[in-house]
Amino acid sequence: MLTAARSLEEKLVAARTASRALATASTAEKDAGLLAIARAVEGGASRILPANELDLANGRENGLSVGLQDRLRLDEARLAGLATAVRDIVALPDPVGGVVRGSNLPNGLKLSQVRVPFGVVGAIYEARPNVTIDIAALGLKSGNAVVLRGGSAAENTNRVLVELLQEALASTGLPADAVQTIDEFGRTGAAELMQARGFVDVLIPRGSAQLIEAVVSESTVPVIETGAGIVHMFLDQGADEQMAVDLALNAKVHRPSVCNALETLLVDARDAERLLPPVLAAMREQGVTIHADDRARAIFADSVPATDEDFATEHMSLDLSVAVVDDLDAALEHIRRFSTHHTESIVTNDIARAERFLAEADSAVVMVNASTRFTDGGEFGFGAEVGISTQKLHARGPMGLPELTSTKWIVRGAGQVRG
């Protein structure tokens, strides 16, 4: 590593110092650092993949779920995708210094509200080494230092990734301390990070509902809450059958371990006998276990009984909860009861019902006739994402560069005093 072993507080102080350098770095300097990171990720497979395989072996031995193993796994293709995402961030506008609004007052004062970095961004996440690269890259472009707690499941992978990130930054003259890992301090380190108000400006948790709730409840650092994804799709009366099959199947099986994967399928009772059999048959062909309510089981017998616990669960696996509901009102009521306010989608040919669903489904992302898998910073054109915020203050939905900035007011005068 580039730095000798240090205490957690020493790392936080170093991150704060690095954040001041990043805040004044030019776009060209930050982009040079990002390109060095992309090259390091592409060229670092011989260091990254053995560490990742060690983490995967430990995970299998310790009973890590299949879904989390998928999130943990890196390979050549995924590394190439991460490098591409970093280069995509290079192509995006630098948010720092952007003017949000401004005006000239009658007394001659000139006001402007401009975007500025947070300073130091902390992140706590589980078994997701891609997040290490995503947050470091987005943090760099937005002028923030990052302090990362990536969890024990990915500790070896994250250690190598952070080493590569620090080497890449140093090679371009940027402070290596702009990216720190505190994994070596374990859960104690995570607890201290949550209490590091004054060192850390904002904390972003990514992971299970339990992890997020713990961070929100215990942190004295301001938290941007990312949410678990109990994601719904509603098949409306009159929905196109092939579209329903294609969208539901993609949303569930394309990558079931991620937070934008479909977890609950709702179907209008007036069309359930037409829509459910082809959709669920396609699911079963892909190995999906159907957890169906009584009305759905009466139509599709190759299923197991669903409980309220199923509808309240983010499966992150090839399991799908299914319910037949009376109409759009009932679908919206079910979503209000069980949703984590992440993503909801309606499949419909009725414009009025589509617009009503968009207006009344109270989630970060609401869709019409689209797979929920599109709720993603990369897919939205952000290059990558820090997370998907399910709260309503500051940021909501996939968080890219602007969401990693705050603002300050600039006032330019010529000697004015207030009367």
C-alpha positions as CSV (number, residue, x, y, z in Angstrom):
1,M,0.0,0.0,0.0
2,L,1.0,3.6,-0.4
3,T,0.5,4.5,3.2
4,A,1.7,2.8,6.4
5,A,-0.9,1.3,8.8
6,R,-2.8,4.1,10.5
7,S,-5.6,4.4,13.0
8,L,-9.1,5.0,11.9
9,E,-9.0,8.6,13.1
10,E,-5.7,9.2,11.2
11,K,-7.4,7.9,8.0
12,L,-10.4,10.2,8.5
13,V,-8.1,13.2,9.1
14,A,-6.2,12.3,5.9
15,A,-9.4,12.0,4.0
16,R,-10.5,15.5,5.2
17,T,-7.1,16.9,4.0
18,A,-7.5,15.2,0.7
19,S,-11.0,16.5,0.2
20,R,-9.7,20.1,0.4
21,A,-7.3,19.3,-2.5
22,L,-10.0,17.7,-4.6
23,A,-12.4,20.6,-4.0
24,T,-10.0,22.9,-5.9
25,A,-8.8,20.3,-8.5
26,S,-9.6,21.2,-12.1
27,T,-11.9,19.1,-14.2
28,A,-8.9,18.1,-16.3
29,E,-7.0,16.9,-13.3
30,K,-9.9,14.9,-12.0
31,D,-10.5,13.3,-15.4
32,A,-6.9,12.3,-15.7
33,G,-7.3,10.5,-12.3
34,L,-10.4,8.8,-13.6
35,L,-8.6,7.6,-16.7
36,A,-5.8,6.2,-14.6
37,I,-8.4,4.4,-12.5
38,A,-10.0,2.9,-15.6
39,R,-6.6,1.6,-16.8
40,A,-5.8,0.3,-13.3
41,V,-9.1,-1.7,-13.2
42,E,-8.5,-3.1,-16.7
43,G,-4.8,-4.0,-16.0
44,G,-5.3,-5.2,-12.5
45,A,-7.1,-8.5,-13.1
46,S,-4.1,-10.5,-12.0
47,R,-4.3,-8.8,-8.6
48,I,-8.0,-8.4,-8.3
49,L,-9.4,-11.8,-9.4
50,P,-7.3,-14.1,-7.0
51,A,-8.4,-11.9,-4.1
52,N,-12.0,-12.1,-5.3
53,E,-11.8,-15.9,-5.6
54,L,-10.5,-16.0,-2.0
55,D,-13.5,-14.0,-0.8
56,L,-15.9,-16.2,-2.8
57,A,-14.3,-19.3,-1.3
58,N,-14.7,-17.9,2.2
59,G,-18.3,-16.9,1.3
60,R,-19.2,-20.4,0.2
61,E,-17.6,-21.8,3.3
62,N,-19.5,-19.4,5.6
63,G,-22.9,-19.9,3.9
64,L,-23.1,-16.7,1.9
65,S,-26.3,-16.6,-0.1
66,V,-26.3,-17.3,-3.8
67,G,-27.5,-13.8,-4.4
68,L,-24.7,-12.2,-2.4
69,Q,-22.2,-14.5,-4.0
70,D,-23.3,-13.1,-7.4
71,R,-22.9,-9.5,-6.2
72,L,-19.5,-10.4,-4.8
73,R,-18.2,-12.1,-7.9
74,L,-15.9,-10.2,-10.3
75,D,-14.6,-11.5,-13.6
76,E,-12.9,-10.1,-16.7
77,A,-16.2,-9.0,-18.2
78,R,-17.3,-7.2,-15.0
79,L,-14.0,-5.5,-14.6
80,A,-14.3,-4.3,-18.2
81,G,-17.7,-3.0,-17.4
82,L,-16.4,-1.1,-14.4
83,A,-13.6,0.5,-16.5
84,T,-16.2,1.5,-19.1
85,A,-18.4,3.1,-16.4
86,V,-15.4,5.1,-15.1
87,R,-14.7,6.4,-18.6
88,D,-18.4,7.3,-19.0
89,I,-18.0,9.5,-15.9
90,V,-15.1,11.2,-17.6
91,A,-17.4,12.2,-20.4
92,L,-20.0,13.7,-18.0
93,P,-20.1,17.4,-17.1
94,D,-18.3,18.3,-13.9
95,P,-21.0,19.5,-11.4
96,V,-18.6,21.5,-9.2
97,G,-19.0,25.2,-9.7
98,G,-22.2,24.8,-11.8
99,V,-24.7,27.6,-11.1
100,V,-28.0,26.4,-9.9
101,R,-29.6,29.9,-9.9
102,G,-28.7,33.5,-9.4
103,S,-30.0,37.1,-9.5
104,N,-29.0,40.7,-9.3
105,L,-30.6,42.5,-6.3
106,P,-31.9,46.1,-6.6
107,N,-29.0,47.2,-4.3
108,G,-26.5,45.9,-6.8
109,L,-25.5,42.7,-5.0
110,K,-24.9,39.8,-7.3
111,L,-26.1,36.4,-6.0
112,S,-25.3,32.9,-7.4
113,Q,-26.0,29.5,-5.9
114,V,-23.3,27.1,-7.0
115,R,-22.6,23.4,-6.6
116,V,-19.8,22.4,-4.2
117,P,-18.6,19.0,-3.0
118,F,-19.8,17.5,0.2
119,G,-16.2,17.0,1.3
120,V,-15.9,13.5,2.7
121,V,-18.4,10.8,1.8
122,G,-18.6,7.6,3.8
123,A,-20.1,4.4,2.4
124,I,-21.0,1.2,4.2
125,Y,-22.0,-1.7,2.0
126,E,-21.9,-5.5,1.8
127,A,-20.3,-7.9,-0.7
128,R,-20.3,-5.4,-3.6
129,P,-16.8,-4.7,-4.7
130,N,-18.2,-2.9,-7.8
131,V,-19.4,-0.2,-5.3
132,T,-15.8,0.4,-4.4
133,I,-15.0,1.6,-7.9
134,D,-18.3,3.3,-8.5
135,I,-18.2,5.5,-5.4
136,A,-14.5,6.3,-5.7
137,A,-15.0,7.4,-9.3
138,L,-18.1,9.4,-8.7
139,G,-16.5,10.9,-5.6
140,L,-13.4,12.0,-7.5
141,K,-15.4,13.6,-10.3
142,S,-17.6,15.5,-7.8
143,G,-14.6,16.6,-5.7
144,N,-15.2,14.4,-2.7
145,A,-12.9,12.1,-0.8
146,V,-14.4,8.7,0.1
147,V,-14.1,6.5,3.1
148,L,-15.3,3.0,2.4
149,R,-16.4,0.1,4.7
150,G,-17.0,-2.7,2.2
151,G,-17.7,-5.5,4.7
152,S,-15.9,-8.7,5.6
153,A,-17.3,-10.7,2.7
154,A,-15.3,-8.6,0.2
155,E,-12.4,-7.6,2.4
156,N,-9.7,-9.1,0.2
157,T,-11.1,-7.8,-3.0
158,N,-11.7,-4.3,-1.6
159,R,-8.2,-4.1,-0.2
160,V,-6.7,-4.8,-3.6
161,L,-9.1,-2.4,-5.4
162,V,-8.3,0.4,-3.0
163,E,-4.6,-0.2,-3.4
164,L,-5.0,0.1,-7.2
165,L,-7.2,3.2,-6.8
166,Q,-4.6,4.9,-4.6
167,E,-1.8,4.1,-7.0
168,A,-3.8,5.4,-9.9
169,L,-4.5,8.7,-8.1
170,A,-0.9,9.2,-7.0
171,S,0.3,8.6,-10.5
172,T,-1.6,11.7,-11.7
173,G,-0.6,13.9,-8.8
174,L,-3.9,13.6,-6.9
175,P,-3.9,12.7,-3.2
176,A,-4.0,8.9,-2.7
177,D,-5.8,9.6,0.6
178,A,-8.9,10.6,-1.4
179,V,-9.9,6.9,-1.3
180,Q,-9.6,5.1,2.0
181,T,-10.8,1.7,3.3
182,I,-11.5,1.0,6.9
183,D,-12.4,-2.7,6.5
184,E,-9.4,-3.7,8.7
185,F,-11.3,-2.1,11.7
186,G,-14.2,-4.5,11.3
187,R,-17.6,-3.7,12.8
188,T,-16.0,-1.4,15.3
189,G,-14.7,0.7,12.5
190,A,-18.2,0.8,10.9
191,A,-19.6,2.0,14.3
192,E,-17.0,4.7,14.5
193,L,-17.6,5.8,11.0
194,M,-21.3,6.3,11.9
195,Q,-20.2,8.5,14.7
196,A,-17.6,10.5,12.8
197,R,-19.5,13.7,12.6
198,G,-17.1,16.5,11.8
199,F,-14.8,14.1,9.9
200,V,-17.5,12.7,7.5
201,D,-20.0,15.0,5.8
202,V,-22.5,12.4,4.6
203,L,-22.9,8.6,4.9
204,I,-24.4,6.3,2.3
205,P,-25.4,2.7,3.2
206,R,-26.0,0.1,0.6
207,G,-27.1,-3.4,1.4
208,S,-29.8,-5.3,3.2
209,A,-32.7,-3.6,4.9
210,Q,-31.2,-4.5,8.2
211,L,-27.9,-2.8,7.4
212,I,-29.6,0.3,6.1
213,E,-31.9,0.5,9.2
214,A,-28.9,0.1,11.5
215,V,-27.0,2.9,9.8
216,V,-30.0,5.2,9.8
217,S,-30.7,4.5,13.5
218,E,-27.2,4.7,14.9
219,S,-25.5,7.3,12.8
220,T,-24.8,10.9,13.9
221,V,-23.5,11.6,10.5
222,P,-26.2,12.7,8.0
223,V,-27.4,9.7,6.0
224,I,-28.7,9.4,2.5
225,E,-30.8,6.3,2.8
226,T,-30.7,3.8,0.0
227,G,-33.4,1.2,0.1
228,A,-34.0,-2.4,-0.2
229,G,-35.9,-3.3,-3.4
230,I,-39.2,-4.9,-2.9
231,V,-40.1,-4.1,-6.5
232,H,-43.5,-4.5,-8.0
233,M,-44.9,-4.9,-11.5
234,F,-48.7,-4.7,-12.1
235,L,-50.2,-6.3,-15.2
236,D,-53.3,-4.2,-15.9
237,Q,-56.5,-5.4,-17.6
238,G,-55.9,-5.4,-21.3
239,A,-52.1,-5.5,-21.1
240,D,-50.3,-7.0,-24.1
241,E,-49.6,-10.7,-23.3
242,Q,-46.2,-10.9,-25.0
243,M,-45.1,-7.6,-23.5
244,A,-46.1,-8.8,-20.0
245,V,-44.1,-12.0,-20.5
246,D,-41.0,-10.2,-21.8
247,L,-41.0,-7.4,-19.2
248,A,-41.8,-9.6,-16.1
249,L,-39.2,-12.2,-17.2
250,N,-36.5,-9.7,-17.8
251,A,-37.2,-7.9,-14.5
252,K,-37.0,-11.1,-12.5
253,V,-34.4,-13.4,-14.1
254,H,-31.9,-11.0,-15.8
255,R,-30.1,-10.6,-12.6
256,P,-32.2,-11.6,-9.6
257,S,-29.7,-10.7,-6.9
258,V,-29.8,-6.9,-7.5
259,C,-32.1,-4.3,-5.9
260,N,-34.0,-3.4,-9.1
261,A,-35.1,-7.0,-9.8
262,L,-38.8,-7.8,-9.7
263,E,-39.9,-9.3,-6.4
264,T,-43.8,-9.1,-6.6
265,L,-46.0,-9.5,-9.6
266,L,-49.6,-8.2,-9.3
267,V,-52.3,-9.1,-11.9
268,D,-55.7,-7.6,-12.5
269,A,-58.3,-10.2,-11.7
270,R,-60.3,-9.4,-14.8
271,D,-57.5,-10.6,-17.0
272,A,-55.6,-12.9,-14.7
273,E,-56.7,-16.1,-16.5
274,R,-55.2,-14.8,-19.8
275,L,-52.1,-13.2,-18.5
276,L,-50.9,-15.3,-15.6
277,P,-50.3,-18.7,-17.3
278,P,-47.9,-17.5,-20.0
279,V,-46.0,-15.2,-17.7
280,L,-45.6,-17.8,-14.9
281,A,-44.9,-20.6,-17.3
282,A,-42.0,-18.6,-18.7
283,M,-40.8,-18.0,-15.1
284,R,-40.9,-21.6,-14.2
285,E,-38.9,-22.5,-17.3
286,Q,-36.2,-20.2,-16.0
287,G,-36.2,-22.0,-12.6
288,V,-38.3,-19.4,-10.7
289,T,-40.2,-20.6,-7.6
290,I,-43.7,-19.0,-7.6
291,H,-45.0,-17.9,-4.2
292,A,-48.7,-17.3,-5.1
293,D,-51.8,-16.2,-3.2
294,D,-54.9,-18.3,-3.3
295,R,-56.4,-16.6,-6.4
296,A,-53.2,-17.0,-8.3
297,R,-52.7,-20.6,-7.3
298,A,-56.2,-21.4,-8.6
299,I,-55.0,-20.3,-12.0
300,F,-51.4,-21.5,-11.9
301,A,-51.0,-24.6,-9.7
302,D,-47.3,-25.0,-10.1
303,S,-46.6,-22.7,-7.2
304,V,-46.3,-22.6,-3.4
305,P,-48.6,-20.7,-1.1
306,A,-47.6,-17.1,-0.5
307,T,-47.7,-15.4,2.9
308,D,-47.5,-11.8,4.0
309,E,-43.9,-12.5,4.8
310,D,-43.2,-13.4,1.2
311,F,-44.7,-10.1,0.0
312,A,-42.6,-8.2,2.5
313,T,-39.3,-10.0,1.5
314,E,-36.6,-8.9,-0.9
315,H,-35.8,-12.3,-2.2
316,M,-32.7,-11.5,-4.3
317,S,-33.1,-15.0,-5.8
318,L,-35.2,-16.9,-8.3
319,D,-38.3,-16.5,-6.1
320,L,-41.3,-14.4,-7.1
321,S,-44.3,-13.4,-5.0
322,V,-47.6,-13.3,-7.0
323,A,-51.0,-11.9,-6.2
324,V,-54.2,-11.4,-8.1
325,V,-55.8,-8.1,-7.2
326,D,-59.3,-6.7,-8.1
327,D,-58.1,-3.6,-10.0
328,L,-55.7,-0.7,-10.1
329,D,-57.0,0.6,-6.7
330,A,-56.1,-2.8,-5.1
331,A,-52.7,-2.9,-6.8
332,L,-51.8,0.5,-5.5
333,E,-53.0,-0.4,-2.0
334,H,-50.8,-3.6,-2.1
335,I,-47.9,-1.5,-3.2
336,R,-48.5,1.1,-0.4
337,R,-48.5,-1.8,2.1
338,F,-45.4,-3.7,1.1
339,S,-43.3,-1.4,-1.1
340,T,-39.8,-0.1,0.0
341,H,-40.4,2.8,-2.4
342,H,-37.7,1.7,-4.8
343,T,-39.2,0.9,-8.2
344,E,-42.7,0.1,-9.4
345,S,-43.9,-0.7,-13.0
346,I,-47.3,-1.0,-14.7
347,V,-47.8,-2.9,-17.9
348,T,-50.9,-1.4,-19.6
349,N,-52.5,-0.2,-22.8
350,D,-54.7,2.4,-21.0
351,I,-53.2,5.9,-20.9
352,A,-55.4,7.1,-18.1
353,R,-54.5,4.2,-15.8
354,A,-50.8,4.6,-16.7
355,E,-50.9,8.3,-15.7
356,R,-52.7,7.5,-12.5
357,F,-50.2,4.8,-11.6
358,L,-47.3,7.3,-12.3
359,A,-49.0,9.9,-10.0
360,E,-50.0,7.6,-7.1
361,A,-47.2,5.0,-6.8
362,D,-45.0,6.8,-4.3
363,S,-41.6,5.3,-5.2
364,A,-38.2,6.7,-6.3
365,V,-38.8,5.4,-9.8
366,V,-42.2,4.6,-11.4
367,M,-42.4,3.1,-14.9
368,V,-44.9,2.3,-17.6
369,N,-44.3,-0.6,-19.9
370,A,-40.6,-1.0,-19.0
371,S,-38.5,-3.5,-17.1
372,T,-37.6,-2.5,-13.6
373,R,-34.0,-3.4,-14.4
374,F,-33.6,0.0,-15.9
375,T,-33.5,1.6,-12.5
376,D,-29.7,2.1,-12.5
377,G,-27.4,5.0,-12.7
378,G,-25.5,3.6,-15.7
379,E,-28.7,3.0,-17.6
380,F,-29.9,6.5,-16.7
381,G,-26.8,7.9,-18.3
382,F,-25.0,8.8,-15.0
383,G,-21.9,6.6,-15.7
384,A,-22.4,4.8,-12.4
385,E,-24.3,5.3,-9.2
386,V,-23.5,5.7,-5.5
387,G,-26.8,4.1,-4.7
388,I,-30.5,4.4,-5.3
389,S,-32.0,6.8,-2.7
390,T,-35.5,5.9,-1.5
391,Q,-35.8,8.9,0.8
392,K,-37.2,12.3,-0.2
393,L,-34.7,14.8,1.1
394,H,-31.8,15.9,-1.1
395,A,-31.8,13.0,-3.5
396,R,-34.2,10.4,-4.7
397,G,-33.6,7.6,-7.2
398,P,-30.2,6.7,-8.8
399,M,-27.6,9.0,-7.4
400,G,-25.0,10.3,-9.8
401,L,-22.6,13.3,-9.8
402,P,-25.0,16.2,-8.9
403,E,-26.4,14.2,-6.0
404,L,-22.9,14.1,-4.5
405,T,-22.8,17.9,-4.2
406,S,-24.3,20.5,-2.0
407,T,-24.6,24.2,-2.8
408,K,-23.3,27.4,-1.4
409,W,-24.3,31.0,-2.1
410,I,-21.8,33.4,-3.6
411,V,-22.5,37.1,-3.0
412,R,-20.5,39.8,-4.9
413,G,-20.9,43.3,-3.8
414,A,-19.3,46.8,-4.1
415,G,-19.5,48.1,-0.6
416,Q,-23.2,47.7,0.1
417,V,-24.4,47.9,3.7
418,R,-27.8,46.9,5.0
419,G,-30.0,49.8,6.0
